[in-house]
Structures are given as structure tokens and as C-alpha cells.
Amino acid sequence: MEPVSSPLTTHVLDTASGLPAQGLCLCLSRLEDHGQQWTELRRSYTNPDGRCPGLLLPGQMKAGTYKLTFDTEGYWKKRGQDSFYPYVEVVFTITNETHKFHVPLLLSPWSYTTYRGS
């Protein structure tokens, strides 16, 4: 049986080492209650490839505002590295739940970059 692909994916790359960011804790939340409250949907860790499969199951995504929170401080501490950003929050809006969305994060101890991937 082939795994079902998630309509929302992320991929974290450690640009300081040039490797995927394995073992980074992240949390996916959705803004609820008319924009007043974040509801946690999933908490997980990146795999050896820096990815987090199955963030949302097909049919689970709906239009709205989402947030991916990456525990960058915990990631760097495990590697004995100081860092500037304790966490990274990427907030984005999904208007069409039939599309797929990819949110990459390029990470170093002193900077980060994100964009809407494909």
C-alpha cells in the first residue's frame, strides 16, 4: 500500500552544515474562533531527510490561516550551537484547499529563509 501524500509539506535544510535538519520539533496550528485562537493540529519532528510527512491528511485541510512553528533553539542546542532565533513562526493563508502547499525553511544559527515552494 502506497502512503497517502499530505496536501501540506515542509522541508528544513541546515545551511550551516549543508544537510537536512533532522530531529527538529515543529508544530502546525490553525487560526480559529474568528481569528482569536490558535489550535494545534499536529506536533512532530523532521525525519532524516529534513521532512515531516503527513502534516495534514487529505480532506483535513480547509481554507484559513495556518502557522508552522519550528523549535530552532532546541535543534541548535542539541548540536552544541548557540543561535539567535529561539523559534521560527511561518504564518500563511490557504484559500484553496484543493491545492498542495510546500513551506521550505532554510536555517542557520543566525538566519532563516522561507518561501512558498512547489
PyMOL commands that place a pseudoatom at each C-alpha (Angstrom):
pseudoatom trace, name=CA, resn=MET, resi=1, chain=A, elem=C, hetatm=0, pos=[0.000, 0.000, 0.000]
pseudoatom trace, name=CA, resn=GLU, resi=2, chain=A, elem=C, hetatm=0, pos=[1.429, 3.371, -1.057]
pseudoatom trace, name=CA, resn=PRO, resi=3, chain=A, elem=C, hetatm=0, pos=[1.499, 6.160, 1.561]
pseudoatom trace, name=CA, resn=VAL, resi=4, chain=A, elem=C, hetatm=0, pos=[-1.043, 8.949, 1.049]
pseudoatom trace, name=CA, resn=SER, resi=5, chain=A, elem=C, hetatm=0, pos=[0.631, 12.282, 0.375]
pseudoatom trace, name=CA, resn=SER, resi=6, chain=A, elem=C, hetatm=0, pos=[-0.162, 15.273, 2.537]
pseudoatom trace, name=CA, resn=PRO, resi=7, chain=A, elem=C, hetatm=0, pos=[-1.566, 18.424, 0.906]
pseudoatom trace, name=CA, resn=LEU, resi=8, chain=A, elem=C, hetatm=0, pos=[0.814, 20.423, 3.156]
pseudoatom trace, name=CA, resn=THR, resi=9, chain=A, elem=C, hetatm=0, pos=[4.527, 19.663, 3.356]
pseudoatom trace, name=CA, resn=THR, resi=10, chain=A, elem=C, hetatm=0, pos=[7.679, 21.220, 4.773]
pseudoatom trace, name=CA, resn=HIS, resi=11, chain=A, elem=C, hetatm=0, pos=[11.385, 20.607, 4.301]
pseudoatom trace, name=CA, resn=VAL, resi=12, chain=A, elem=C, hetatm=0, pos=[14.040, 22.057, 6.622]
pseudoatom trace, name=CA, resn=LEU, resi=13, chain=A, elem=C, hetatm=0, pos=[17.634, 22.383, 5.473]
pseudoatom trace, name=CA, resn=ASP, resi=14, chain=A, elem=C, hetatm=0, pos=[20.504, 23.246, 7.812]
pseudoatom trace, name=CA, resn=THR, resi=15, chain=A, elem=C, hetatm=0, pos=[22.501, 25.644, 5.656]
pseudoatom trace, name=CA, resn=ALA, resi=16, chain=A, elem=C, hetatm=0, pos=[25.369, 25.749, 8.179]
pseudoatom trace, name=CA, resn=SER, resi=17, chain=A, elem=C, hetatm=0, pos=[26.096, 22.050, 7.643]
pseudoatom trace, name=CA, resn=GLY, resi=18, chain=A, elem=C, hetatm=0, pos=[24.657, 21.683, 4.157]
pseudoatom trace, name=CA, resn=LEU, resi=19, chain=A, elem=C, hetatm=0, pos=[22.473, 18.812, 5.406]
pseudoatom trace, name=CA, resn=PRO, resi=20, chain=A, elem=C, hetatm=0, pos=[18.777, 18.226, 6.115]
pseudoatom trace, name=CA, resn=ALA, resi=21, chain=A, elem=C, hetatm=0, pos=[17.731, 19.368, 9.609]
pseudoatom trace, name=CA, resn=GLN, resi=22, chain=A, elem=C, hetatm=0, pos=[16.903, 16.003, 11.185]
pseudoatom trace, name=CA, resn=GLY, resi=23, chain=A, elem=C, hetatm=0, pos=[15.055, 15.897, 14.516]
pseudoatom trace, name=CA, resn=LEU, resi=24, chain=A, elem=C, hetatm=0, pos=[13.755, 19.476, 14.530]
pseudoatom trace, name=CA, resn=CYS, resi=25, chain=A, elem=C, hetatm=0, pos=[10.492, 19.768, 16.501]
pseudoatom trace, name=CA, resn=LEU, resi=26, chain=A, elem=C, hetatm=0, pos=[7.693, 21.613, 14.755]
pseudoatom trace, name=CA, resn=CYS, resi=27, chain=A, elem=C, hetatm=0, pos=[4.056, 22.386, 15.396]
pseudoatom trace, name=CA, resn=LEU, resi=28, chain=A, elem=C, hetatm=0, pos=[1.257, 23.060, 12.914]
pseudoatom trace, name=CA, resn=SER, resi=29, chain=A, elem=C, hetatm=0, pos=[-1.610, 25.276, 14.100]
pseudoatom trace, name=CA, resn=ARG, resi=30, chain=A, elem=C, hetatm=0, pos=[-4.702, 26.856, 12.507]
pseudoatom trace, name=CA, resn=LEU, resi=31, chain=A, elem=C, hetatm=0, pos=[-6.268, 30.166, 13.483]
pseudoatom trace, name=CA, resn=GLU, resi=32, chain=A, elem=C, hetatm=0, pos=[-9.784, 29.539, 14.816]
pseudoatom trace, name=CA, resn=ASP, resi=33, chain=A, elem=C, hetatm=0, pos=[-12.543, 31.350, 16.686]
pseudoatom trace, name=CA, resn=HIS, resi=34, chain=A, elem=C, hetatm=0, pos=[-12.794, 34.257, 14.227]
pseudoatom trace, name=CA, resn=GLY, resi=35, chain=A, elem=C, hetatm=0, pos=[-9.058, 34.922, 14.325]
pseudoatom trace, name=CA, resn=GLN, resi=36, chain=A, elem=C, hetatm=0, pos=[-8.701, 34.876, 18.100]
pseudoatom trace, name=CA, resn=GLN, resi=37, chain=A, elem=C, hetatm=0, pos=[-7.180, 31.479, 18.956]
pseudoatom trace, name=CA, resn=TRP, resi=38, chain=A, elem=C, hetatm=0, pos=[-4.510, 29.176, 17.503]
pseudoatom trace, name=CA, resn=THR, resi=39, chain=A, elem=C, hetatm=0, pos=[-5.482, 25.491, 17.584]
pseudoatom trace, name=CA, resn=GLU, resi=40, chain=A, elem=C, hetatm=0, pos=[-2.647, 22.958, 17.453]
pseudoatom trace, name=CA, resn=LEU, resi=41, chain=A, elem=C, hetatm=0, pos=[-3.248, 20.381, 14.739]
pseudoatom trace, name=CA, resn=ARG, resi=42, chain=A, elem=C, hetatm=0, pos=[-0.024, 18.392, 14.855]
pseudoatom trace, name=CA, resn=ARG, resi=43, chain=A, elem=C, hetatm=0, pos=[3.325, 18.292, 16.660]
pseudoatom trace, name=CA, resn=SER, resi=44, chain=A, elem=C, hetatm=0, pos=[6.108, 16.259, 15.110]
pseudoatom trace, name=CA, resn=TYR, resi=45, chain=A, elem=C, hetatm=0, pos=[9.813, 16.056, 14.229]
pseudoatom trace, name=CA, resn=THR, resi=46, chain=A, elem=C, hetatm=0, pos=[11.609, 16.224, 10.917]
pseudoatom trace, name=CA, resn=ASN, resi=47, chain=A, elem=C, hetatm=0, pos=[12.863, 12.908, 9.575]
pseudoatom trace, name=CA, resn=PRO, resi=48, chain=A, elem=C, hetatm=0, pos=[16.457, 12.151, 8.390]
pseudoatom trace, name=CA, resn=ASP, resi=49, chain=A, elem=C, hetatm=0, pos=[15.656, 13.946, 5.117]
pseudoatom trace, name=CA, resn=GLY, resi=50, chain=A, elem=C, hetatm=0, pos=[14.515, 17.098, 6.997]
pseudoatom trace, name=CA, resn=ARG, resi=51, chain=A, elem=C, hetatm=0, pos=[10.884, 16.488, 6.043]
pseudoatom trace, name=CA, resn=CYS, resi=52, chain=A, elem=C, hetatm=0, pos=[7.770, 15.982, 8.150]
pseudoatom trace, name=CA, resn=PRO, resi=53, chain=A, elem=C, hetatm=0, pos=[5.431, 13.653, 6.294]
pseudoatom trace, name=CA, resn=GLY, resi=54, chain=A, elem=C, hetatm=0, pos=[1.710, 13.681, 6.958]
pseudoatom trace, name=CA, resn=LEU, resi=55, chain=A, elem=C, hetatm=0, pos=[1.312, 17.166, 8.419]
pseudoatom trace, name=CA, resn=LEU, resi=56, chain=A, elem=C, hetatm=0, pos=[-2.294, 17.087, 7.252]
pseudoatom trace, name=CA, resn=LEU, resi=57, chain=A, elem=C, hetatm=0, pos=[-4.254, 14.201, 5.840]
pseudoatom trace, name=CA, resn=PRO, resi=58, chain=A, elem=C, hetatm=0, pos=[-6.131, 14.679, 2.568]
pseudoatom trace, name=CA, resn=GLY, resi=59, chain=A, elem=C, hetatm=0, pos=[-9.510, 16.188, 3.401]
pseudoatom trace, name=CA, resn=GLN, resi=60, chain=A, elem=C, hetatm=0, pos=[-8.200, 17.693, 6.664]
pseudoatom trace, name=CA, resn=MET, resi=61, chain=A, elem=C, hetatm=0, pos=[-7.092, 20.962, 5.089]
pseudoatom trace, name=CA, resn=LYS, resi=62, chain=A, elem=C, hetatm=0, pos=[-9.563, 23.811, 4.883]
pseudoatom trace, name=CA, resn=ALA, resi=63, chain=A, elem=C, hetatm=0, pos=[-9.258, 27.436, 3.856]
pseudoatom trace, name=CA, resn=GLY, resi=64, chain=A, elem=C, hetatm=0, pos=[-7.793, 29.601, 6.599]
pseudoatom trace, name=CA, resn=THR, resi=65, chain=A, elem=C, hetatm=0, pos=[-4.665, 30.902, 8.286]
pseudoatom trace, name=CA, resn=TYR, resi=66, chain=A, elem=C, hetatm=0, pos=[-2.040, 28.385, 9.409]
pseudoatom trace, name=CA, resn=LYS, resi=67, chain=A, elem=C, hetatm=0, pos=[1.199, 28.594, 11.360]
pseudoatom trace, name=CA, resn=LEU, resi=68, chain=A, elem=C, hetatm=0, pos=[4.248, 26.338, 11.365]
pseudoatom trace, name=CA, resn=THR, resi=69, chain=A, elem=C, hetatm=0, pos=[6.372, 26.860, 14.488]
pseudoatom trace, name=CA, resn=PHE, resi=70, chain=A, elem=C, hetatm=0, pos=[9.894, 25.447, 14.334]
pseudoatom trace, name=CA, resn=ASP, resi=71, chain=A, elem=C, hetatm=0, pos=[11.833, 24.931, 17.610]
pseudoatom trace, name=CA, resn=THR, resi=72, chain=A, elem=C, hetatm=0, pos=[15.139, 26.203, 16.276]
pseudoatom trace, name=CA, resn=GLU, resi=73, chain=A, elem=C, hetatm=0, pos=[16.659, 26.775, 19.727]
pseudoatom trace, name=CA, resn=GLY, resi=74, chain=A, elem=C, hetatm=0, pos=[16.156, 23.122, 20.655]
pseudoatom trace, name=CA, resn=TYR, resi=75, chain=A, elem=C, hetatm=0, pos=[17.609, 21.999, 17.336]
pseudoatom trace, name=CA, resn=TRP, resi=76, chain=A, elem=C, hetatm=0, pos=[20.792, 24.070, 17.740]
pseudoatom trace, name=CA, resn=LYS, resi=77, chain=A, elem=C, hetatm=0, pos=[21.216, 23.247, 21.441]
pseudoatom trace, name=CA, resn=LYS, resi=78, chain=A, elem=C, hetatm=0, pos=[21.252, 19.511, 20.592]
pseudoatom trace, name=CA, resn=ARG, resi=79, chain=A, elem=C, hetatm=0, pos=[24.182, 20.316, 18.319]
pseudoatom trace, name=CA, resn=GLY, resi=80, chain=A, elem=C, hetatm=0, pos=[26.044, 22.391, 20.920]
pseudoatom trace, name=CA, resn=GLN, resi=81, chain=A, elem=C, hetatm=0, pos=[25.477, 25.556, 18.915]
pseudoatom trace, name=CA, resn=ASP, resi=82, chain=A, elem=C, hetatm=0, pos=[24.298, 28.974, 20.098]
pseudoatom trace, name=CA, resn=SER, resi=83, chain=A, elem=C, hetatm=0, pos=[21.648, 30.601, 17.934]
pseudoatom trace, name=CA, resn=PHE, resi=84, chain=A, elem=C, hetatm=0, pos=[19.902, 33.934, 17.538]
pseudoatom trace, name=CA, resn=TYR, resi=85, chain=A, elem=C, hetatm=0, pos=[16.298, 32.830, 16.924]
pseudoatom trace, name=CA, resn=PRO, resi=86, chain=A, elem=C, hetatm=0, pos=[14.699, 30.615, 19.622]
pseudoatom trace, name=CA, resn=TYR, resi=87, chain=A, elem=C, hetatm=0, pos=[11.912, 29.671, 17.230]
pseudoatom trace, name=CA, resn=VAL, resi=88, chain=A, elem=C, hetatm=0, pos=[10.676, 30.476, 13.743]
pseudoatom trace, name=CA, resn=GLU, resi=89, chain=A, elem=C, hetatm=0, pos=[6.990, 31.011, 13.042]
pseudoatom trace, name=CA, resn=VAL, resi=90, chain=A, elem=C, hetatm=0, pos=[5.804, 30.908, 9.453]
pseudoatom trace, name=CA, resn=VAL, resi=91, chain=A, elem=C, hetatm=0, pos=[2.216, 32.134, 9.129]
pseudoatom trace, name=CA, resn=PHE, resi=92, chain=A, elem=C, hetatm=0, pos=[0.458, 31.611, 5.801]
pseudoatom trace, name=CA, resn=THR, resi=93, chain=A, elem=C, hetatm=0, pos=[-3.032, 31.638, 4.309]
pseudoatom trace, name=CA, resn=ILE, resi=94, chain=A, elem=C, hetatm=0, pos=[-4.640, 28.830, 2.355]
pseudoatom trace, name=CA, resn=THR, resi=95, chain=A, elem=C, hetatm=0, pos=[-7.500, 29.983, 0.151]
pseudoatom trace, name=CA, resn=ASN, resi=96, chain=A, elem=C, hetatm=0, pos=[-7.962, 26.867, -1.970]
pseudoatom trace, name=CA, resn=GLU, resi=97, chain=A, elem=C, hetatm=0, pos=[-7.924, 23.593, -0.052]
pseudoatom trace, name=CA, resn=THR, resi=98, chain=A, elem=C, hetatm=0, pos=[-7.691, 21.561, -3.256]
pseudoatom trace, name=CA, resn=HIS, resi=99, chain=A, elem=C, hetatm=0, pos=[-4.135, 22.795, -3.929]
pseudoatom trace, name=CA, resn=LYS, resi=100, chain=A, elem=C, hetatm=0, pos=[-0.934, 21.398, -2.447]
pseudoatom trace, name=CA, resn=PHE, resi=101, chain=A, elem=C, hetatm=0, pos=[1.319, 23.654, -0.395]
pseudoatom trace, name=CA, resn=HIS, resi=102, chain=A, elem=C, hetatm=0, pos=[5.027, 23.302, 0.377]
pseudoatom trace, name=CA, resn=VAL, resi=103, chain=A, elem=C, hetatm=0, pos=[6.718, 25.500, 3.012]
pseudoatom trace, name=CA, resn=PRO, resi=104, chain=A, elem=C, hetatm=0, pos=[10.525, 25.080, 2.988]
pseudoatom trace, name=CA, resn=LEU, resi=105, chain=A, elem=C, hetatm=0, pos=[12.771, 26.518, 5.698]
pseudoatom trace, name=CA, resn=LEU, resi=106, chain=A, elem=C, hetatm=0, pos=[16.466, 27.220, 5.145]
pseudoatom trace, name=CA, resn=LEU, resi=107, chain=A, elem=C, hetatm=0, pos=[18.077, 27.525, 8.553]
pseudoatom trace, name=CA, resn=SER, resi=108, chain=A, elem=C, hetatm=0, pos=[21.369, 28.606, 10.105]
pseudoatom trace, name=CA, resn=PRO, resi=109, chain=A, elem=C, hetatm=0, pos=[22.112, 29.622, 13.711]
pseudoatom trace, name=CA, resn=TRP, resi=110, chain=A, elem=C, hetatm=0, pos=[21.922, 33.299, 12.695]
pseudoatom trace, name=CA, resn=SER, resi=111, chain=A, elem=C, hetatm=0, pos=[19.361, 33.467, 9.903]
pseudoatom trace, name=CA, resn=TYR, resi=112, chain=A, elem=C, hetatm=0, pos=[16.482, 31.767, 8.163]
pseudoatom trace, name=CA, resn=THR, resi=113, chain=A, elem=C, hetatm=0, pos=[14.636, 31.987, 4.856]
pseudoatom trace, name=CA, resn=THR, resi=114, chain=A, elem=C, hetatm=0, pos=[11.287, 30.632, 3.799]
pseudoatom trace, name=CA, resn=TYR, resi=115, chain=A, elem=C, hetatm=0, pos=[9.144, 30.785, 0.694]
pseudoatom trace, name=CA, resn=ARG, resi=116, chain=A, elem=C, hetatm=0, pos=[6.206, 29.048, -0.921]
pseudoatom trace, name=CA, resn=GLY, resi=117, chain=A, elem=C, hetatm=0, pos=[7.681, 26.054, -2.644]
pseudoatom trace, name=CA, resn=SER, resi=118, chain=A, elem=C, hetatm=0, pos=[6.148, 23.707, -5.166]
for i in range(1, 118): cmd.bond("trace and resi %d" % i, "trace and resi %d" % (i + 1))
show_as sticks, trace
zoom trace
